[in-house]
Amino acid sequence: MFEIEKCCPQSKARAGRILTPHGEVPTPVFLPVGSKGPVKTLTPEEVREIGLSMVLANAYWLYLQPGMEVIQNMGGIHRFTSWEGPILTDSGGYQIFSLSRLSRVNDEGVVFRSPIDGSKHLFTPEFSVEFQEELGADIIVALDECPASFAPDEVRRAVDRTSQWAKRCCEIHKRGEIYGIMQGGLSLELREMSALKLRELPFDGYAIGGLCLGETREEMLSVVERAANFLPSERPRHLMGVGSPEDIVKGVSLGIDIFDSALPTRVARNGSLFTMKGRRNIKNSCFRFCNQPIDPGCDCYTCCHFSAAFLHHLFKCRETLGLRLATIHNLRFIARLTEKIRTSILDDSFSSFKEEFLSSYHPTDEAIRLSQRRRWLSQAGAKMLND
Amino acid sequence: MFEIEKCCPQSKARAGRILTPHGEVPTPVFLPVGSKGPVKTLTPEEVREIGLSMVLANAYWLYLQPGMEVIQNMGGIHRFTSWEGPILTDSGGYQIFSLSRLSRVNDEGVVFRSPIDGSKHLFTPEFSVEFQEELGADIIVALDECPASFAPDEVRRAVDRTSQWAKRCCEIHKRGEIYGIMQGGLSLELREMSALKLRELPFDGYAIGGLCLGETREEMLSVVERAANFLPSERPRHLMGVGSPEDIVKGVSLGIDIFDSALPTRVARNGSLFTMKGRRNIKNSCFRFCNQPIDPGCDCYTCCHFSAAFLHHLFKCRETLGLRLATIHNLRFIARLTEKIRTSILDDSFSSFKEEFLSSYHPTDEAIRLSQRRRWLSQAGAKMLND
């Protein structure tokens, strides 16, 4: 149930709507990550007030904790978390394969050990779909094999297996919508092959997976550009794991409708706050006496109520309220950004909006970004527990 | 500016009002602790919605972080923290003397080292008053010497010095209201001497300090009973550091009007939640499948929106949202308790309310409470940084 309202004449950008049983989602849209239920530090009410319409939950984490029995007993993920809007669940392929305690993958499925207690579990494509449906998600994602590197053989094998699993997911799928997930690493040939296989199946949308694994931003965007072209234009395209302001703007221009990422909330908890000129670290001593909001043009709860000096103080003395106020600010920044993108597509000004935004917004230095990302990935097993 | 509206005929309990430049405070009242500005995990808006009218901030902590310059630059503590209601600042005598890096106390004042960076500072009674006035607090508390033990010589010396300091505090005091603080440990003779000295001075209210230092609950209450009698009945009486539900109910019956304590918020962050029957630990596996609120009779935000099973899940996977939801619940429990106490005094039913409450509420086992308290005190230097 995806309607395209308007396409940008100068780029692949489009504005649309996804209709779900829990409400309408205007696109382009960013989904905040509520891996284990809540978006970290926030109540569902705050997420709604920020202007975010759909949340991404993670089937892998919810399966491990609190487990299906608990959520079933509560009548599903919506009632359990008190979030009344649409929910998309990620199958957790990325998490299974990026956690190091993976035991074995074969055609049947993947056996892995819980990073929480070391217990052994099997996810098959069928189980993944059934589990996500039982959670009561509005949109579910097929189980994929997400290779941990760009080694050609590994990527090729992952494309094959992901295609076979996609078929099995579609066969067992009964309820709500299901998105297929494309693999293929940095190879355009494999991306195309993956897309062709997925297009044979009745998916309601398509996710682009297997990126943000330590490649450069240019590599990532160049793959997204081609990958999006391989996918049908009448279905929503979801770029998984992407969430920096600059990547969202560029991704939209390449035809992406849905983004999700823990980046805005994770960097917020480190004190890194979005402004129209780029990220600012609130712990920097230049904010000690700043009695203005961190971003004077921002309409978020944090900027409307608190000075940068107060936020600086909270981070300096490690008050957890600071984590929340920073999270609210960054998510509102992203929500406003996607609202502005959408409005500009609808009124035919996206190209100039994009140009203007990218000329004033200074992204994090690529070398720093890459080294942070790679360090984060290398510690993924432990880090994932916090993300 | 304290008006007594009604006195209980069967006990020393009374209902009244404290008038401040930032609004009226109905008593008996509990002040949540916002040592470094915010009540831990909460926005000012949440504190107000919980029904708490006055907040306690700590001059000692605010002096160390962010320091006077920052707060002055923001136009005072109210604008800095965005809390628009009344604020009482504690001088921080308790913190100075319970932190182990204390250097030296003499008649002039106390020299201490910051537990944050080891830097050396001097607090004199005059400085303490001026600093609290510059913060813009509605009510300030005189600087006291709070002995770290009940050793008779130490307590006697502290009473003498606290009396001398009280005089100097009154002399320099210019703005708002100032409360004197009584010492005397567990000695009734010294408590009386302390009270007599304070009563000679034009204090607007009186705080009872030097308790909650590892004595038993019976010792504490028996001192409070006599100490309250030594203080003038027409002024508010503040029992510092007391905040368990059972101690509040008993304290009111002994003539206490104001309570403050980090206990409700600290135990909340450990998962210990108040119910009408006593504390419950949300991490207990009995809550795993509990699809009722933690306290079905509670009207707090947490109980109105979330099941005990969801809170249990948040604590199990260490989501910081859990700390906030638990804090909201415990503070609302205390706010409702003081509201009920006040109503019962006004309609002449306090004695039966007290009896009923104490017969259904099972306090934490005294032996466990004492050992926890003593362990906490012995680690005070490190712990204080988190409280």
Interface residues (C-beta under 8 A of the other chain):
Chain A: K36 G37 P38 K40 T41 L42 T43 P44 E45 Q65 P66 E69 V70 N73 M74 G75 F80 T81 S82 R288 F289 N291 H305 F306 S307 A309 F310 H312 H313 L314 K316 C317 E319 T320 L321 L323 R324 L325
Chain B: K36 G37 P38 K40 T41 L42 T43 P44 E45 Q65 P66 E69 V70 N73 M74 G75 F80 T81 S82 R288 F289 N291 H305 F306 S307 A309 F310 H312 H313 L314 K316 C317 E319 T320 L321 L323 R324 L325
